[in-house]
Amino acid sequence: MFIGHYGVAYIVKTKASDIPLWLLFTSVQLLDIIAFTLVLLGIEKASFVPSDNPFFRNYLDLPYSHSLSGTLLISAIVLVIFWAMDKKTWAWILGSCVLSHWVIDLIVHTPDLSLFFGSSKVGLGLWHYPILTYILEIAFVVIGWMLLKKNLYSYLLLFLMVGAFTGMVFAEEPPIFREHYVLRTSIVLIANLLFIFVAYLWDRETKSQRTESGYRDSRYIYKTE
């Protein structure tokens, strides 16, 4: 799954409003961020494969970042970091968000997700139905997005996500991307980091609006006393 992971972050945000959305975004997509980095370092592999199915245009060999064992390790590290920061509730939630990535990928991937660093690969294969996968991902993101309070950055974020994912599914991939996995991987990594950055701006604007609203309310109370 691609942008669908962010739908998890939106839904969690409705129940854990004190956790910044950008941090939830980072946790649900941390496995991919690590994978893209490992691909650029030559440790894992992701390259173009010709296919009529847009979800099968990637040859993926991600034995570390996307194995169940690797996921559990990364999730545990996130949990320990925030536990050590005395944010115990955040620790459990963010650690679970990291784990959610693998669980969702299990549904959509064909058997290319390993259980233990490259062995016993699994995947239920929803990607065999590209239109259904596309509709479900868009719906998941939009429904989660609708549950939160909006501002300019929220609309920008939805536009970027839906636009990028729609282009990925329906547009022909430029030859330069097909031939250069470093450029191809870098573009996808930058797109995800951009989503996280816009989520940070959304958080900041929301916090600013709440502060301003609280200030106006306090002035009103002072005047009426």
C-alpha positions as CSV (number, residue, x, y, z in Angstrom):
1,M,0.0,0.0,0.0
2,F,1.2,3.5,-0.7
3,I,-0.9,6.5,0.6
4,G,-3.3,4.2,2.3
5,H,-0.9,4.0,5.3
6,Y,-1.6,7.7,6.0
7,G,-5.3,6.8,6.4
8,V,-4.2,4.9,9.6
9,A,-2.5,8.1,10.8
10,Y,-5.6,10.2,10.3
11,I,-7.8,7.7,12.1
12,V,-5.4,7.4,15.0
13,K,-5.2,11.2,15.3
14,T,-8.9,11.3,16.0
15,K,-8.3,9.1,19.1
16,A,-4.9,10.5,20.1
17,S,-5.2,14.2,19.4
18,D,-2.2,15.1,21.5
19,I,0.2,13.3,19.1
20,P,1.3,15.5,16.2
21,L,0.0,14.4,12.9
22,W,3.5,14.6,11.3
23,L,4.8,12.1,13.9
24,L,1.9,9.7,13.2
25,F,2.7,10.1,9.4
26,T,6.4,9.3,10.1
27,S,5.6,6.2,12.2
28,V,3.1,4.7,9.7
29,Q,5.5,5.2,6.8
30,L,8.8,4.6,8.7
31,L,9.3,1.2,7.1
32,D,9.1,2.7,3.6
33,I,11.4,5.6,4.5
34,I,14.0,3.1,5.8
35,A,13.5,0.9,2.7
36,F,14.0,3.8,0.3
37,T,17.2,4.7,2.2
38,L,18.5,1.2,2.1
39,V,17.7,1.0,-1.6
40,L,19.8,4.2,-2.2
41,L,22.6,2.6,-0.2
42,G,22.4,-0.6,-2.3
43,I,21.4,-2.8,0.6
44,E,17.9,-3.5,-0.5
45,K,16.5,-3.4,-4.1
46,A,13.6,-1.7,-5.9
47,S,13.7,-1.5,-9.7
48,F,11.3,-1.0,-12.6
49,V,9.7,-4.1,-14.2
50,P,7.4,-3.7,-17.3
51,S,3.8,-4.5,-16.5
52,D,0.3,-3.5,-17.4
53,N,-0.5,-3.6,-13.7
54,P,0.9,-0.4,-12.1
55,F,1.5,-2.2,-8.8
56,F,3.7,-4.8,-10.4
57,R,6.1,-2.3,-12.0
58,N,8.4,-2.7,-9.0
59,Y,10.8,-5.5,-8.4
60,L,11.1,-5.4,-4.6
61,D,13.7,-7.2,-2.5
62,L,13.3,-5.7,1.0
63,P,14.5,-8.4,3.4
64,Y,15.3,-6.0,6.3
65,S,12.9,-3.1,6.3
66,H,9.8,-5.1,5.3
67,S,10.3,-8.5,7.0
68,L,8.1,-9.2,10.0
69,S,11.1,-9.6,12.2
70,G,12.6,-6.3,11.0
71,T,9.3,-4.5,11.5
72,L,9.0,-5.8,15.1
73,L,12.5,-4.6,15.8
74,I,11.9,-1.1,14.3
75,S,8.5,-0.9,16.2
76,A,10.3,-1.9,19.4
77,I,13.0,0.7,18.9
78,V,10.3,3.4,18.4
79,L,8.5,2.2,21.5
80,V,11.7,2.3,23.6
81,I,12.6,5.8,22.4
82,F,9.3,7.4,23.4
83,W,9.1,5.4,26.6
84,A,12.5,6.8,27.5
85,M,11.2,10.2,26.8
86,D,8.4,9.5,29.4
87,K,5.7,9.5,26.7
88,K,4.5,6.0,27.5
89,T,1.1,6.3,25.7
90,W,2.8,7.8,22.7
91,A,5.3,4.9,22.7
92,W,2.6,2.2,22.4
93,I,0.6,4.1,19.8
94,L,3.6,5.0,17.6
95,G,5.1,1.6,17.9
96,S,1.7,0.1,16.9
97,C,1.6,2.5,13.9
98,V,4.9,1.2,12.7
99,L,3.6,-2.3,12.9
100,S,0.4,-1.4,11.1
101,H,2.5,-0.8,8.0
102,W,3.5,-4.4,7.7
103,V,0.0,-5.7,8.5
104,I,-1.5,-3.5,5.7
105,D,1.2,-4.4,3.3
106,L,0.5,-8.1,3.9
107,I,-3.0,-7.5,2.5
108,V,-1.9,-5.8,-0.7
109,H,1.5,-7.3,-1.5
110,T,2.0,-10.5,-3.5
111,P,4.3,-12.9,-1.6
112,D,7.4,-10.7,-1.3
113,L,7.2,-9.9,2.4
114,S,9.5,-12.1,4.4
115,L,8.8,-13.3,8.0
116,F,12.4,-13.5,9.0
117,F,15.0,-11.3,7.1
118,G,14.4,-12.8,3.6
119,S,12.8,-16.2,4.4
120,S,9.2,-17.5,4.2
121,K,7.7,-14.8,2.0
122,V,4.0,-14.0,2.3
123,G,1.4,-11.6,0.8
124,L,-2.3,-11.9,0.1
125,G,-2.1,-10.1,-3.3
126,L,-4.8,-7.4,-3.4
127,W,-2.6,-5.8,-6.0
128,H,-3.9,-8.3,-8.5
129,Y,-7.0,-6.0,-8.6
130,P,-5.5,-2.6,-9.4
131,I,-8.7,-0.6,-9.7
132,L,-10.1,-2.0,-6.5
133,T,-6.8,-1.3,-4.7
134,Y,-6.8,2.3,-6.1
135,I,-10.3,2.9,-4.9
136,L,-9.7,1.4,-1.4
137,E,-6.5,3.5,-0.9
138,I,-8.2,6.7,-1.9
139,A,-11.3,6.0,0.2
140,F,-9.2,5.1,3.2
141,V,-7.2,8.4,3.0
142,V,-10.2,10.6,2.3
143,I,-12.4,9.1,5.1
144,G,-9.6,9.5,7.6
145,W,-8.9,13.1,6.3
146,M,-12.5,14.0,6.7
147,L,-12.5,13.2,10.4
148,L,-10.0,16.0,11.2
149,K,-10.3,19.8,11.4
150,K,-9.3,21.4,8.2
151,N,-7.1,24.3,7.2
152,L,-5.3,25.3,4.0
153,Y,-2.5,22.8,4.6
154,S,-5.0,19.9,5.0
155,Y,-6.4,20.6,1.5
156,L,-2.9,20.9,0.1
157,L,-1.9,17.6,1.6
158,L,-5.0,15.8,0.3
159,F,-4.4,17.2,-3.2
160,L,-0.7,16.1,-3.2
161,M,-1.5,12.6,-1.9
162,V,-4.3,11.9,-4.3
163,G,-2.6,13.6,-7.2
164,A,0.7,11.7,-6.7
165,F,-1.0,8.3,-6.2
166,T,-3.3,8.8,-9.2
167,G,-0.3,9.8,-11.4
168,M,1.5,6.7,-10.2
169,V,-1.4,4.4,-11.1
170,F,-2.6,5.8,-14.4
171,A,0.3,7.8,-15.9
172,E,3.1,6.3,-18.0
173,E,6.3,6.3,-16.1
174,P,9.0,8.4,-17.8
175,P,11.9,6.4,-19.3
176,I,14.5,8.3,-17.2
177,F,12.8,6.9,-14.0
178,R,12.7,3.4,-15.3
179,E,16.4,3.4,-16.1
180,H,17.7,5.1,-13.0
181,Y,16.6,3.4,-9.8
182,V,18.4,6.0,-7.7
183,L,16.3,8.9,-9.2
184,R,13.2,6.8,-9.1
185,T,13.6,5.9,-5.4
186,S,14.7,9.5,-4.5
187,I,11.5,10.9,-6.0
188,V,9.3,8.6,-4.0
189,L,11.3,9.3,-0.8
190,I,11.0,13.0,-1.3
191,A,7.3,12.7,-1.9
192,N,6.8,11.0,1.4
193,L,9.0,13.5,3.2
194,L,6.9,16.3,1.6
195,F,3.7,14.7,2.9
196,I,5.2,14.6,6.4
197,F,6.4,18.3,6.1
198,V,3.0,19.5,5.0
199,A,1.4,17.5,7.9
200,Y,3.8,19.4,10.2
201,L,2.6,22.7,8.7
202,W,-1.0,21.5,9.3
203,D,-0.2,20.8,12.9
204,R,1.4,24.1,13.4
205,E,-1.4,26.0,11.9
206,T,-4.0,24.1,13.9
207,K,-2.0,24.8,17.1
208,S,-1.8,28.5,16.2
209,Q,-5.6,28.7,15.6
210,R,-6.3,27.1,19.0
211,T,-3.9,29.5,20.7
212,E,-5.5,32.5,19.1
213,S,-9.0,31.2,19.9
214,G,-8.0,30.6,23.5
215,Y,-6.6,34.1,23.7
216,R,-9.9,35.6,22.3
217,D,-11.9,33.6,24.8
218,S,-9.8,34.7,27.7
219,R,-10.2,38.3,26.7
220,Y,-14.0,37.9,26.5
221,I,-14.1,36.3,29.9
222,Y,-12.0,39.1,31.4
223,K,-14.2,41.8,29.9
224,T,-17.4,40.2,31.2
225,E,-16.2,39.7,34.8
